[in-house]
Amino acid sequence: MPLSDVKIKSLKAGIKPDGTVTGKLYRVFDEKGLYIEVPPKGGKRWRFKFRFEGKEKRLSLGVYPDVTLKDARIKRDDFRKLVASGIDPSHTRKAEKQSNNNQSSFEFVAREWHSKFSANWSESHLTRTLIRLEQNVFPWLGTNNINDITAPELLTTLRRVESRGALETAHRVNQICGQVFRYAIATGRAERDPASDLKGALPPTRVKHHASITEPVKVGGLMRAIQDFTGTIITATALKLSPLLFVRPGELRQAEWSEIDLGNAEWRIPAEKMKMRVIHIVPLSSQAIAILKDIQALTGRNKYVFPSNRTITRPMSNNTINAALRRLGYTNEEMTAHGFRSMASTLLNEQGWNRDAIERQLAHGEKDGVRAAYNYAQYLPERVKMMQAWADYLDGLANSS
């Protein structure tokens, strides 16, 4: 006799429908292979019994009342249709479960997260992030359901990185994992971020600062040395502009003439070239304009302001400025190409310029990406004055002995 909701609700653990007391699980059948199980500890579970290729098999259809009698019969009928078509429903169920598990695995979610943000990152950052995951996380946690990964499991994985002496990489990997977990939470595949529980679990890293000269007297000596540089014109020009513009070395070497407007005295670096993927305006002082006009006669017909010595289709090497500083006698512990940024930041702050204007000119990232996209011109009038005053200040230091 088919089941009804009234009959299902009347079923009790340990007591069969005929009143027999039992300490075991018992079954009550509906029809066409559908039945409900009542375990001795309570609860009611749907099952579907069928035969495939001469073998009896069973499938779980869920728990009552979450799965109603009507729902259970619909599932049963769907499985019966598969059997009639020569398909084993248990194989189909296993494939579906594996697919769902794969889409909830750490590696699947991480790669999905990685692709979602690819348009907002530089190619180098994109590649570096994926390599860190592939080498340090996927082999050990990649197949795990992301919602099942615990803080101790993640820490064990990070300890492997730390044990090979790559402590900074371990911290970076944990940051990346935290972003993946938060993405999984937002997309409904995880409930919490275990990476956040590991604060203090890894030894702190030593902050590495780019070597920089910030004492005015020594800065004056550096400026005089730069003026006396005897290398190629392209290298000498890039070296002279480095302290005036204090952009990142990679941004300077990839400068294109199409980005520079000498008439309006500004260089607009496209967002795709910037670390934070936001357009950046560099006001050009009169000194910077004079230097650019001088080299324009040599490279103005090319794409790059500072083309490679080997081919004009590529920018100069990323180590050119550092190599020039070594030729001038400055060691890697004394001054670096990136150090021009620290030099400008330190001295401009000491001179009392608006800290926010300095940070904006340094193109330091804003946490709110939307705000950053609209605020690239923020404090621009003040930045124009600051950049000219900075160039004049450097001239003054160079001319003082």
N, C-alpha and C positions, 0 to 999 in steps of 0.2 A: 504494500500500500504506500503510495507516494507520501512524502513528508509535507508538513504544513508548518507555518511559523508558530502556531499554537503548540504543536507537538514538539518542535525543536526547543522552544522556551521551557517546556515542562521537563526536558531531559536533565537529570542530575548526576553528578559524579558519584560513582560507587553504587548506584541503584539503577538497574536496567528497567526499561519501560514496563516489563511484566511484574515489577516489584522485587525481583531477585537482587539481594545484596551481593556486591562483588568488590574486590579490591583491585580489580584489573581494568584495563581500558576495554570499552565495548563499542560496537559499531551499530549504527541504525541506517538502513539503506533507503534511498529515494527510488530512483529508477535509472536504467540505462548506464549503470556503472557508477553513479553518483551516490556517495554515502557521507555520513558525518561521524566523526570519532569523538568520544567523550573520555578523556584521560581520568585516572583516579584522583588527580590533584585539581581537577576542574578545567574549564575551558572547552570549547567545541571547535573542531577543525574539519574542514571539508577535504575529501579525497575523491579521486576519480580512478576507478579500476578499469583496465582495458587489456586486450590481448593484441600483441603485434608479432608477427612471424612465429606464432605458436607459443610465445612466452607471455606470462601474465606480468603486467606492470602497473604501477600506481603513481599518481601525481598529486601533489598538494595544490589546493585551490584557494587557500587562505583560511582566515579565522572568522567564525560567526560571532557577533553580528556585523563585523566590519565588511565581510562579504555576505550579502543577503542570499536567501534561497534562490531568488530570481537571478542574481549575478552568478551564483554557482552553476545553475543550469545552463546559462549562456556560455560560460567557460567550457563546461562539459560538452555542449553541442559543437563548439569550435574545435575541440580536440577530436571529437568523433569524426568530423569532416576530414581532418588531417589523416586519421587512420584509414578512412575510406579511400583516400587519395594515395595511399601507400607511403605515408610519411609518419615517422615515429614522433609523437608529440614531446616525448622526453628529450629527444635530440634538439628539437626546436626550442624547448624551454632552456636547455643548457646553453645553446648558442646565444639566446637573448640575454641570459644572465651574464655570460662572458662579455658580451658587447657592452652591457650596462656597467659591468665592473671595470672594463677598459676605459670607458668614458669618465669614470670616477677615479681612475688610478692617478697617482701623483704625476707620472710622466705625461699622461694625456692632458691633464689640466694645465700643467706647466707649459707644454708646447702650445696649447690653445692661448694661454695668457701671453706667452712670448709673441705669438703672431698678432694678437690684438693690438699690442703696443709698438709693433715694428715701425709704423709710420711716424712715431714720435721720437724715435731714437736714432742716433748716428749709426752707421753701418758697423763701426768698430765696437761700439757698446753692445749692439745687437748680437754680434758674433761672440764677443767675450762672455756675455751673460749665458748664452746657450752652451758654450764650451764648459763653463763652470758647472752647469747642471749635468751635462753629459758625463763629465769626468768624475764628479764628486758626489752626485746624489742618485741619478737614475740607476746605476748598477745595484744599489742597495735598497732604495725605497721606490724606485720607479713603478713597479707593478703593484705596490700596496694601494689599497683604497685610501684616498687622501683623508677621508674622515676618520680612519682608524689609526693614523700615524700619531704616536705619542711624543711628548717632549723628550723622554729618555731615548727613544729610538732615533730621533733626529740628532740628539747630542752625540750618540754613538757614531753616527755618520760624520758629524763635524769633527769628532776626535780623530778620525782617520786622517783628515786633512791637516789638523794641528800636529799630529805625530810626525809628519814628514817636514815639519818646520815652516809650514805655510799658514801661520796664525792669521795674518791679515786676510788671506783667501778664505779661511774658515769663517771669519766675521762677515765677509762679503757674501758667501754662500748662504749664511743664515739670514741675511737681509733679503736676499733673492727669494729664499724659501718662504719668508714671511709675506712677501708680496704675492706669491703663488697661493698661499693659504687664504689670504684675505680675498683674493679673487674667487677662490673656491667657495668661500662663505657668501660672497655677493651673488654667485650663480647657483646657490642652493646645494652644493656638493660637500660642504664641510660646515661644522658647527663652531669651530674655534681655531685659533692660530697658535699651535704649540711653539712656534719660533719665538713668540713674545714671552714665553715662560722661561726662556734660556738666558734672559738678561743676567749677566754676572757669572754665567756658567763657564764661559771661555775667558782665559786671561786677557787683559786689555792689551791692545797693540800700542806700540810707540808711534806717536804722531810724527810723520816725516814731513818736514818743511823744505820747500825748495830753497836752496842756498841763495841768499840775496844780500846785497850791500845796501844799508839804510843810513849809515852815518854820512851827513852832508859832505864832509871833507873827502871821504873815500868815493862818494858818488861823483864829485867833481873830477877826481882822478880817473874814474872809469869813463866819464864823458870825454875827457881829453884823449884817453887811449882809443876810444871808438873813432874819434876824429882822425887819428893818425893811422888807422887800420890800412894795411897795404894789400889786402886781398882783391878779389874780383869786384867790379863795380856793383854787380847784383848783390853779392854778399855784404859788401860795405853799406849799401843802401838799406838792406833789411836790418843790418845791425844798428844803423843810425835811427831807424824808425821804431825799433823795439822799445826803447825807453820813452819815446814820445807818445806812442799809442797804447802801450802796455796791454795789448790783446794777447790771447793765448798763442804760443808759437805756431801751432797748427793752423790757426786762423790767419796769421800773418803770411805764412809761406804759400797759402792757397788763395791769396788776394787776387782778384781779377779786375782788369781795367773797367769792365762793364759795371762794376759795383761802386766805382769811385767817381764822385762828382766834384771836380776841382772848383767849378764855378760856385757851387753852394758850400764848398769846404766841408764835405762830409763823405764818409765811407759807410755804406749800408751793407752789412754782411747778411746774406740770406739765412733764414731759419735753419735750413738743412745743414749748414756748415757749423752752426753753433752747438755747443755742448747741451744747452737746455732747449734746443729746437725752437728758439724765438728770435726773430729778426733783431739785429743789434746795430745801433748807430754810433759811429766813431767820429766826433767832430774833429776836423783837421786844423791844427794851428798853422800859422803862417810859415813856421819852420818846416812842418810836415809837408805842406803844399810845395814849398821850394824844393825839397828833396824829391818828391814825386815828379815834379815837372822836369827835374834834371834827368831822371831815369826814363821818363816817358819817351824821350828821343830814341832810347835803345830798345825798350820792350813794348812801347805803346801800341805796336801793331799786332802784338801777340795776345793770347788769351790771359796769360798770367803776368802779373807785375814782376814776379820773381821766378822765371822759368828755370828748369833744370839745366845744368851745364851740358847734359847729353842730348836733350830734346826739348823743344819749345812747347810740346804738347802736354808736358807734365810740370808740376811745380818743383821748386828746389827741394832738396832732401830735408827731412825733419830734424836732422842733426846739424844743419849748416850753422845756425847761430851759436850753438854750444861749441862747435869746433872752432868758430871764430874767436870766442871768448878764451878758449884754451891757447890759441895762437897769441892772444894778447897777454898771456901769462896768468890768467885767473883759473884756479883749480875748480873742480866740481863741487868742492866744499865751500868755495868762496862766492861763486856767482854762476847762475844758470840762465838759460833763455826765459824760463818761466819766472825766474826771480825778479824780472823787471816789474811784474805785477805786484809782488810783495813790496818792492821798493816804492812804487807809486802809492800803494795803499797806505803804507806806514807814514810816509812823509806828508801826503795830502791830509790825512787825519790829524797829524801833528800841527799842520798849518791851519786847522779849524774849518776846513771845507765840510759841507753838509755830508754826513756819513751816508745817508741814503743815496745821495747823488753819486758818491764814490762807488758804492756797491752796485748801482745801476750801470755805471761806466765800466766796472769790472765784469759786467754781465753775469754776476752771481745769481744763481737760480732762485726763483720765487716758488714757494710750495704750491701755490694756486696757479696751475698752468694756464687757466683761462685769463686770470688777471695779468699774468706775465705777457700773454699774447697781445694785450691791449696797452700795456704800460711800458713798452720798449722805448717810447719817446718821453717818458717821465723825467722831469728835472732837466730837460734838454737845454733851455737857455742858460741855466746855471752850469751845466756840463760844458757848454761851449766856452764860457768864461774860464772855467776851471782848467780845461785842456790848454788854452792859450797861456794862462798863468803858469801852468806846469812846465810848458816848453820854455817860457822866459826864465823860470827858476833854474831849470837845468842849464840853460845858457850861462846864467850868472855863476853857477857852481863851476862850470867848465872854464870860465874866464878868470876865476879867482885862483890864486896860487898860494 
